[in-house]
Amino acid sequence: MGAFVNLVLRENEFVYNFPVDGVIRSYESNQLGSNWPCEDSRTEASLLHRNGFICGIFDGHAGAACGQVVSKRLLRYVSAATLPRQVLREQMMQGADSQSFLKCHNDNVDFVSMIKPIYEASFLKYVNQLLETPQRDVSSELVNAFLQLDEEISQEALASNDVRTMNVALSGAVACLVHIEGLQMHVASTGDCGAVLGVLDPETQQWQPKKLNIEHNADNMSEVRRILSEHPKEEHETVIRNGRLLSQLAPLRAFGDFRYKWSQEIMQQKVLPMFGVQAMAPNYYTPPYLTARPDVQQHELGPNDKFLVIASDGLWDFLSPSEVVSLVGEHINSKKILEPMRLPEGETTLQEISQQLAERKAGLTRKPVDQNAATHLIRHALGGTDYGIEHSKISYYLTLPRDVVRLYRDDITITVIYFNSEHIAKLHSDVDETEVTAPVA
């Protein structure tokens, strides 16, 4: 049974080690589906024409279509928007397309030939809009990219009246996107995915979690107040009911889901003839009720920032941010046992070598079952108890029939990004030296 559990948990593992010394050392990701097909998507890429990285996790609902489309297209929009306008203009003059500004590391599938030209035309329109506007700060460009892509998903569905583009528009997806360039990290979040930073306290050597987003759901009272303020008082009893938007949708922001955004007229003319009256939500009086606008949090990376975990809500249903950071921190420490032994520089006594060997021997009892931290988290999410991992519990979750498994667990998708503390410290040192030597005006 243990071999079966390992096989299933490790099936979608991915690891990427960056070949050049930079802010990010590596990342690990994994995905365990519950829905069939899995409605989560993940994408990671290096930014071209500058030194940067971008990745995202996308949790779809009402089908996988919107999540799959947004996971590819959003990174392309953001990679173009955050490029200096002059470089963007030069690249477009040389015939660049939507894939010219990033290099994906774990994405071998492109859009089907019938749909790709539609998306390329929308991307070209978006880039032309960028070139007509001044460069904004990264946070503003991220917000604009989210909103523009969502608007184009709407326009594509209405213009083509094709069942495929309409399926993308009527299914939905929440998103958590991370953009890193230099020491600046931005986390843009729409919906209920989560991002938490693992910080190592240099004095206590204890792991500290730092949340980098707030989920948009009914537990977020400022989000509930925002939505209520946008609709008449007569609707306050029906806009959010039983913790769901119009008693149906759990996340309060999302891509797609245009049956909560389009006017009643569009719904009557375009949607109901194709999908029937059940496509119209109850108490649908004053749309839009939903937006794809993200909240963006900026963070300057420091030497004590060791890793970032982003994950769909399937993980957070089982583990808190504090538990996730502790588990990854312990995993980092235990993996050191598997590395070749290195003697300290300079003269070393036999006693010091003996002590180091004793520490490694003691550490063997903590040797991780999984090399991949994302798998380590999934294993603990499904099998964790007060007394350790219970593999029969994991096996139970993995063998539930397809028609009931969703009642017990959601799709789980995780990306763990490891930062290069030495390189980050050097960049901070270089900045400090520049400030010290700068001439006084």
N, C-alpha and C positions, 0 to 999 in steps of 0.2 A: 504494500500500500504506500510505503514511503517513496518508492521509485515512481509510482504513478503521480503522487503529489508533486514531486520535484519536476517531473516531465511537464505537467500542466502549468505550474507556476513559472517555469523558465522558458516557455515556448516563445514568448514575444520579447525576450530580453534584447537590449541593445546597449553597446558601450562605444564611446568615441573619445579617444585621447588626442588632444590637440598637438600637432607636431612642432609648432613654434611656441617659444616661451612667451606667455602672455598672461592676461588677467585670469583666464579660465584654464584650469589644468585638464579637466575632462568632464564628461557627463555620463550618467547611466539612466536608462529608462526601461519601463516595462508596462504591460497592459494585460489585465485579466477581464475578459468580457463576461457579462451577465445576459444582456439582451442579445438576440440573434437576428441580424448581425449586430455586432458591437456598435454602439452609437457614439463612443468616444473616439477622438482622433488626436494625434500629436505630430508636431513638426519641429525640427531644429535645423538651423542653418547658420553658416558664417556669412557676414556681410561683405560684399565685394567692394573694391575701390576705397576701402578704409579698414581699420582693424576693429571689428565688432562682431557680436553674436546676437541671434534672435531665436526665440523658441516660444512655443505655445501649447496649451492643452485645451481641447475643445470638447465639451460634453453636449452631445446632441440629444434631442427628445422629439417625439412624434416622428421617428424615423432617423436614419443616419445621414440623409442627403445634405442638409444644411451644414452640419458639423464637418463633413468631409470636404465640402466646397470651401468653407471659410478657413479651414486649417491650411489650405494651399494658398488661397488668394490673399488673405490678410497679411501674411508675412511679405508677400510681394509688394503690396501697397505700402507697408511701413518701410521696407527697405528702400523704395524709391523716394518716399516723403522725407526721410531723414538724411538723404544724401544732399550735399551742398547743391543748390540749384544750378550753378554753372556746370558742375560735373554731370548732373542729370541731363542738362540740355545737350552737352557734348555727346553723351552716350546715346541719346535719342537720335541725334543727327547721324550717328554711325549705325543706325538700324536696330537699336536695342529693343527687346521685348520684355514681357513681364518677368521672365526668369533670368534677366541679365544682371540683376543687382544682388543676388544671393546664391550661395552654394549649399543645397540641402544635403544632409548627411544620412538620412534614413527615410528616403522617399523615392521609390523607383517607379511610381505610377503617375501618369499624367491624365488630364481630362480626355474624354472620348472626342474623336475628330469632329463630331457634329456640334458639340457644345463649345469647344475650345475657341473658335473664331468669335463667338459672342463675348466670351470673357476677355479676350485680347482687345476687342473694340472698346469695351468698358474701361480696361486698364489704360488704353491710349487716351481716352477722354479724361480720365482722372489725372494722368501725368500732364496733359495740356493745361488743366486747371491749376495744377501745382506751379507750372512754369509761368503762369499769369499772376501768381500771388507771391509776396515776399516770404522768405524763409521764416518760420516760426520756431519757438522752442520745441524741444522733443515732445513734451507733454501735450502741447497743442496739436502737433502733427499726428500724434497717436489718436487723440480724440477724433480729429478730422478723418483719419483713415478708417476708423471703425464706422463712423456715421456714413461716409461716402460709399463704402463697400455695401453696407446694409441697404442704402438707397438704390444702389445699382442692382442688387438682388431683386428688389421690388420692380424696378423699371424693366429688367430683362423678362420677368414673368409676365408682366402686363403687356409688353410689346409683342412677345412671341406667341403668347397664348398656348405654349407648349407644355405638355404634362410634366416634362422633366424640370424645366425652370420653375414651374408652378409648385412642384414637390419641394424644391429647395426653399422657396419662399414661404410655404405653409408649414414645413418642419422648422425646427429651431435649434439654436446652439448657444450655450454660454461659453465664455472664453477668458482665459488668463494668459496674457502675452508678456514676455520679458524681453527688454531691449537693453543690451550692454554695449557701451562704447567708451573706451578708456576706463576711468573709475566710476563713471556715471551709469547707474542702473535704474531703469524705469519699469514699473510693473503696472500694466493696464488691465483692468478687470471689469468684465460685464457678466453679472450673474453670480453663481455660487461655487465656482472653483476656488481653490485656496493657494496662497503663497506664504511660506514662512522661511525666514533666514536663520541659519544656525550660527550663533555667535559664541566664541569661546572666551570666557572671562580670564584675562591673563593672570589675575591674582589668585582666584580660587580654583582655576582650571575646571570650572563647571560650565555646562552648556546652557545657553540662554536662548529662548525662541523670540524672534521679532516678527510679528505678523506684518505683511506688506500689502494686505488688502482687507476689505470688509465685504462680506458676502451680501448680495442684493436678494434678500428673501424676507419673509414676514417677521423674522426675529430682529431685523434691522429697523428700529422704530423711526429713524430719520427718513429711511426709504419709504416706509408706509405713509408717513406724513407728507412726503413729496408727492406721492401718487394721489392721495386724497385731495391735496390742494389743487390738483389739475382737473378736478371733476366736480360737478355740482353736489351740494350737500345731500340732495335727494338720492344720490348714488352711493353714499358712504357706507351703506349697509351691504352693498352688492359688489363694489369694486374689488375689495379683498374679503373673501369669505372662506372660513376654514383654513386660513393660512395660505390661500392660493388666489392668484389674480383671476377675477371673474369666476371664482370657485374651481378653476381648472389648472392654472399654471403655477408651479412652485417658485421658480426664479422670477424676480420682478424686473429684470432687464435681460435682453437676449437678442442675438441676431435672428433674422427670419421671423417666424411666428406672425406673419402679416395678417392673420385672421384676428389679431389683437391690435393691429395698426391701421389697416386700410379703412377707408370711409364705408359707410353702410351702402352707398351707391356702388362702389367697386365690388363689394362683397356680393351684392345682388346680381350684378351684371357679369362678373368674371368667375367668381368662386362657386356660388351655389349651383349654377348649371353643370359644373364639372364634378363637384364633390358632394352635392346634396345639402339639405338644410342643416344637417348636424355639424357642418363646418362653421356655422355661425354660433359664437359663444352666447350664453344666456345674458340678459341685461346689457346688451351691447348698444349703448345709446350715444356716447360721446368719445369715439376713438380719436387719436390713438391712446391706448392704455399702456403701451410698452415702448421702450427705447433700447437701442444698442449702445448708447453713450457709455463709455467706460469711466470709472474713477481711475486716476493715474497717481501713483506714489513714486517719488524720486528718492533714491538712496545713494549716497557716495560710499563706495566700497572702502573698507579699512582692513588692516592686517588681521583683525580678530574675526572678520566675517569669513567663515570657513566653507559654508555650502548654502545652497538655496534649494528648497523642495517646492515644486508646484504640482498640484494634483487635482483631479476631479473629485466631486463630493463623495464618490464611493469610498475613498480613503478616510475622509473626515467623518463619515458616519460611524467609523470604528475607533479612530485614534484622534486625540487632541493635538494641536500644534506642539505643545510641550512634549508629549509622548513621541511624536515624530522626530523632533530634534534630538531627544535623548537616544532614540534607537539608532539614528544615523551616526550620532557622535560615538556611541559605543561600537558601532560597526567599523568606523574609521580606526578606532583604537585597536580593535581586535584584528583588523586586516594587517596591521603593522607586524604582527607575529609571522605572517606568511612571507614578508619581505626578507631578502638576504640580510644577514647580520652585518652591521657596520660598526667597526671599532671607532671610538672617539679619536679626534686628531691629537697629535702630540704623544707624549709618553703615557703608556697605559700599564697599570699593575695587573698581576694575575688575579688579585682580589676583585678588581673592577670587572675584569672579563668574566670571572666566576659569578659575580652578582648579575651581570647582564644575561648570562646563560640561564640563571635561576629564574629571572623575570620572564624570559621567553618560554621556559618550561611551564611556569605557572599560567602564562597566557594561553597556552595550548588548549586549556579547558574552555576558553572563551572563543575559540576559533569559530568563525561564522560558518553556518551551513551554506550561505549564499555569498558569492563574490559580489553580486550586483545589489546595491543598497535599495533600489526600487523593489526588487524581489524580496529582500529582507523585510521591507515594510509591509508588503502584501501578506507575507507569511505570518507576521505578527498581528496584522489586522484581522485575519481570518482565524488564527489559531491561538492567539495570545490569551493566557489565563494568569491568575495571581501566582501560579506555580511554574510558569514557563510556557513553552509551546506545546499544544496538544494536537498532534497530527490527525487524530481521529475527527477532531472538530473541523480541521481544514478539509479533510476527505469528505465529510458530510456536506459542506458548502459546495464542493466541486462536483458532487454527484447528484445534486438536486435536479429533478426534471426541468427541461427548458420552460415549461409552461408555469412553473411556480418559483423558479430561482430568483426572479426579479423581486419577489415579495420579501426575500431574505437579504439580498445584497445587490448593489448597483454595479455597473461597469466601474473598474478602477484603473486609472491611468496616472502614472507618476514619472516625473523627470527630476533627477537630483544633479545639480550643477556644483562641481567642486572648484573653489577659487584657489589661485596660486598666491599664497600669503606673502612669500618672499618678493614676488614681482610687484604686488600691490604696495608693500612697504617701500620698495625702491622708487616707485612712481611718486609716492608721498614725499619721500626724501628729496627727489629731484625738484618737486614743486616747492618745497620749503627752501632749498638752496637758491632757486630762481628768485623767490620773494626776497631773500636776504641780500642777494647781489644786485637786485633791480635798483636803478638810480632813483634817488628821491627827487620828485618834481619841485 
